[in-house]
Amino acid sequence: MGIFDKFKDKAKDMSDAAEQEINEKTGDKYADKVDQAQQQLHKKLGIGQDEPGPEGPQQ
């Protein structure tokens, strides 16, 4: 595991924590928008591209 993999792991953890806190504070009112923003962030940072998701591995 390289230094960038460690960064991606930490960024994913921080992103998940931020999503959870935002959803708690807004009562899940904007959950869909928060999820979309998180997915865009993960895509730009390359987070989770090696992990198979519900639709299979991303390319």
SEPA-801541 format. One record per residue: residue in one letter; y, z, x of N, C-alpha, C in turn. Coordinates in pm, 1 decimal. Example, Ala and Ser with C-alpha at 12.3 -4.5 7.8 and 13.67 -1.06 7.14 Angstrom:
% SEPA-801541
+----+----------+----------+----------+----------+----------+----------+----------+----------+----------+
! aa !     n_py !     n_pz !     n_px !    ca_py !    ca_pz !    ca_px !     c_py !     c_pz !     c_px !
+----+----------+----------+----------+----------+----------+----------+----------+----------+----------+
!  A !   -569.0 !    780.0 !   1319.0 !   -450.0 !    780.0 !   1230.0 !   -330.0 !    780.0 !   1320.0 !
!  S !   -225.0 !    708.0 !   1285.0 !   -106.0 !    714.0 !   1367.0 !      3.0 !    787.0 !   1290.0 !
+----+----------+----------+----------+----------+----------+----------+----------+----------+----------+
This chain:
% SEPA-801541
+----+----------+----------+----------+----------+----------+----------+----------+----------+----------+
! aa !     n_py !     n_pz !     n_px !    ca_py !    ca_pz !    ca_px !     c_py !     c_pz !     c_px !
+----+----------+----------+----------+----------+----------+----------+----------+----------+----------+
!  M !   -118.5 !      0.0 !     86.3 !      0.0 !      0.0 !      0.0 !    123.5 !      0.0 !     89.9 !
!  G !    205.4 !   -101.6 !     71.9 !    325.2 !   -114.0 !    152.9 !    442.5 !    -36.9 !     95.5 !
!  I !    551.4 !    -40.1 !    166.7 !    670.4 !     33.9 !    124.8 !    725.7 !    -19.4 !     -7.5 !
!  F !    714.0 !   -149.6 !    -29.8 !    765.8 !   -205.5 !   -154.4 !    678.5 !   -167.2 !   -273.1 !
!  D !    549.3 !   -151.3 !   -250.3 !    460.1 !   -105.7 !   -357.1 !    495.7 !     36.4 !   -398.2 !
!  K !    529.1 !    119.6 !   -301.0 !    569.9 !    257.2 !   -332.1 !    700.0 !    255.7 !   -411.9 !
!  F !    792.5 !    166.7 !   -372.8 !    918.3 !    154.1 !   -446.8 !    892.1 !    111.3 !   -590.7 !
!  K !    802.6 !     14.2 !   -609.3 !    770.7 !    -33.5 !   -744.5 !    710.1 !     77.1 !   -828.6 !
!  D !    621.5 !    157.8 !   -768.5 !    561.0 !    268.4 !   -841.2 !    667.3 !    369.4 !   -884.8 !
!  K !    757.7 !    403.5 !   -794.5 !    864.2 !    499.2 !   -825.5 !    959.3 !    441.4 !   -930.1 !
!  A !    992.4 !    313.6 !   -917.4 !   1082.4 !    249.9 !  -1014.3 !   1018.8 !    246.2 !  -1153.1 !
!  K !    888.2 !    221.7 !  -1159.8 !    819.2 !    219.5 !  -1288.3 !    819.9 !    358.1 !  -1351.4 !
!  D !    794.4 !    460.5 !  -1270.4 !    796.5 !    598.2 !  -1321.7 !    935.3 !    633.7 !  -1375.5 !
!  M !   1038.9 !    596.5 !  -1301.1 !   1175.5 !    625.3 !  -1344.4 !   1210.6 !    548.0 !  -1470.7 !
!  S !   1166.5 !    423.4 !  -1478.4 !   1192.3 !    340.3 !  -1595.1 !   1124.1 !    398.2 !  -1719.7 !
!  D !    999.7 !    441.6 !  -1702.9 !    927.1 !    501.4 !  -1815.8 !    993.4 !    630.2 !  -1862.8 !
!  A !   1038.9 !    712.2 !  -1768.3 !   1105.7 !    836.9 !  -1803.2 !   1237.6 !    810.0 !  -1875.2 !
!  A !   1312.3 !    711.2 !  -1827.5 !   1439.7 !    676.2 !  -1892.1 !   1415.3 !    624.1 !  -2032.9 !
!  E !   1313.7 !    539.7 !  -2049.8 !   1282.9 !    487.5 !  -2182.6 !   1249.1 !    600.6 !  -2278.3 !
!  Q !   1167.2 !    693.9 !  -2233.9 !   1127.5 !    805.0 !  -2319.0 !   1248.0 !    891.5 !  -2357.3 !
!  E !   1334.4 !    920.8 !  -2260.4 !   1450.7 !   1003.8 !  -2288.8 !   1548.1 !    934.3 !  -2384.3 !
!  I !   1571.1 !    805.9 !  -2362.6 !   1661.1 !    731.0 !  -2451.4 !   1605.8 !    729.5 !  -2593.7 !
!  N !   1476.0 !    704.2 !  -2606.2 !   1415.4 !    701.2 !  -2739.8 !   1421.1 !    837.1 !  -2807.7 !
!  E !   1405.1 !    945.3 !  -2730.7 !   1416.2 !   1079.4 !  -2788.8 !   1558.4 !   1106.1 !  -2837.9 !
!  K !   1657.2 !   1069.4 !  -2755.6 !   1796.5 !   1098.6 !  -2791.0 !   1847.3 !   1012.5 !  -2906.6 !
!  T !   1791.8 !    893.2 !  -2923.0 !   1837.5 !    805.5 !  -3031.1 !   1743.9 !    809.1 !  -3151.7 !
!  G !   1641.6 !    893.4 !  -3145.5 !   1547.5 !    901.6 !  -3256.7 !   1470.0 !    772.4 !  -3276.8 !
!  D !   1442.2 !    701.8 !  -3169.1 !   1369.9 !    573.9 !  -3171.5 !   1443.4 !    464.8 !  -3249.0 !
!  K !   1572.5 !    486.0 !  -3275.6 !   1650.4 !    387.5 !  -3350.0 !   1659.3 !    254.1 !  -3275.2 !
!  Y !   1664.7 !    260.5 !  -3143.7 !   1679.3 !    140.0 !  -3061.7 !   1555.4 !    115.9 !  -2974.7 !
!  A !   1441.0 !    164.6 !  -3017.0 !   1318.7 !    157.0 !  -2936.7 !   1284.2 !     13.0 !  -2898.6 !
!  D !   1302.9 !    -79.7 !  -2992.5 !   1269.1 !   -219.5 !  -2962.0 !   1362.1 !   -277.2 !  -2855.6 !
!  K !   1490.4 !   -244.0 !  -2861.5 !   1587.3 !   -293.7 !  -2762.9 !   1562.1 !   -230.2 !  -2626.2 !
!  V !   1530.8 !   -101.2 !  -2626.5 !   1502.4 !    -31.5 !  -2501.3 !   1377.1 !    -89.8 !  -2436.8 !
!  D !   1276.8 !   -118.1 !  -2517.2 !   1152.8 !   -176.1 !  -2465.2 !   1178.5 !   -315.2 !  -2406.5 !
!  Q !   1259.0 !   -395.6 !  -2474.5 !   1292.1 !   -528.9 !  -2423.7 !   1364.7 !   -519.2 !  -2289.4 !
!  A !   1458.7 !   -426.6 !  -2280.1 !   1533.9 !   -409.3 !  -2155.9 !   1441.0 !   -364.3 !  -2043.2 !
!  Q !   1349.4 !   -274.5 !  -2075.3 !   1255.2 !   -226.4 !  -1975.0 !   1164.0 !   -339.9 !  -1927.9 !
!  Q !   1118.8 !   -423.0 !  -2018.7 !   1033.5 !   -535.9 !  -1981.3 !   1108.3 !   -634.0 !  -1891.1 !
!  Q !   1235.1 !   -658.4 !  -1920.0 !   1315.2 !   -747.4 !  -1836.2 !   1332.4 !   -688.8 !  -1696.5 !
!  L !   1355.7 !   -558.0 !  -1689.8 !   1368.9 !   -491.6 !  -1560.6 !   1240.1 !   -503.6 !  -1480.7 !
!  H !   1128.0 !   -477.5 !  -1545.9 !    998.6 !   -486.5 !  -1477.8 !    973.2 !   -628.8 !  -1428.7 !
!  K !   1010.9 !   -727.2 !  -1508.2 !    990.3 !   -866.5 !  -1468.5 !   1075.2 !   -899.6 !  -1345.4 !
!  K !   1201.8 !   -857.6 !  -1345.8 !   1290.5 !   -887.6 !  -1233.3 !   1245.9 !   -817.4 !  -1105.4 !
!  L !   1191.6 !   -696.3 !  -1118.0 !   1147.3 !   -621.5 !  -1001.5 !   1003.2 !   -653.4 !   -962.3 !
!  G !    933.8 !   -728.2 !  -1047.6 !    794.9 !   -761.7 !  -1017.5 !    700.1 !   -646.2 !  -1040.4 !
!  I !    738.8 !   -554.4 !  -1126.1 !    656.0 !   -437.5 !  -1154.9 !    548.2 !   -475.5 !  -1254.4 !
!  G !    423.9 !   -440.2 !  -1222.1 !    313.5 !   -462.4 !  -1314.2 !    258.7 !   -602.9 !  -1314.4 !
!  Q !    304.8 !   -689.6 !  -1227.7 !    255.1 !   -826.2 !  -1226.9 !    112.9 !   -834.1 !  -1174.0 !
!  D !     72.6 !   -736.2 !  -1094.5 !    -63.6 !   -734.6 !  -1042.8 !   -160.6 !   -667.7 !  -1138.8 !
!  E !   -106.4 !   -597.8 !  -1238.6 !   -190.5 !   -523.6 !  -1332.4 !   -215.1 !   -607.8 !  -1456.4 !
!  P !   -339.8 !   -620.1 !  -1500.2 !   -365.4 !   -692.8 !  -1624.9 !   -314.5 !   -614.2 !  -1744.4 !
!  G !   -244.9 !   -680.0 !  -1830.8 !   -194.6 !   -617.5 !  -1952.4 !   -275.3 !   -664.2 !  -2071.2 !
!  P !   -225.7 !   -643.2 !  -2191.3 !   -298.8 !   -687.0 !  -2310.4 !   -321.8 !   -837.4 !  -2312.2 !
!  E !   -232.3 !   -914.3 !  -2249.9 !   -246.5 !  -1058.7 !  -2248.2 !   -302.5 !  -1109.2 !  -2116.5 !
!  G !   -350.5 !  -1019.4 !  -2031.4 !   -408.2 !  -1059.5 !  -1903.3 !   -306.5 !  -1049.8 !  -1791.4 !
!  P !   -346.7 !  -1081.6 !  -1669.9 !   -252.9 !  -1072.6 !  -1557.7 !   -139.5 !  -1173.2 !  -1569.5 !
!  Q !    -20.4 !  -1130.1 !  -1530.1 !     95.2 !  -1219.2 !  -1534.7 !     95.2 !  -1307.0 !  -1410.8 !
!  Q !    156.9 !  -1423.5 !  -1423.7 !    164.2 !  -1512.8 !  -1307.5 !    305.2 !  -1545.0 !  -1273.8 !
+----+----------+----------+----------+----------+----------+----------+----------+----------+----------+
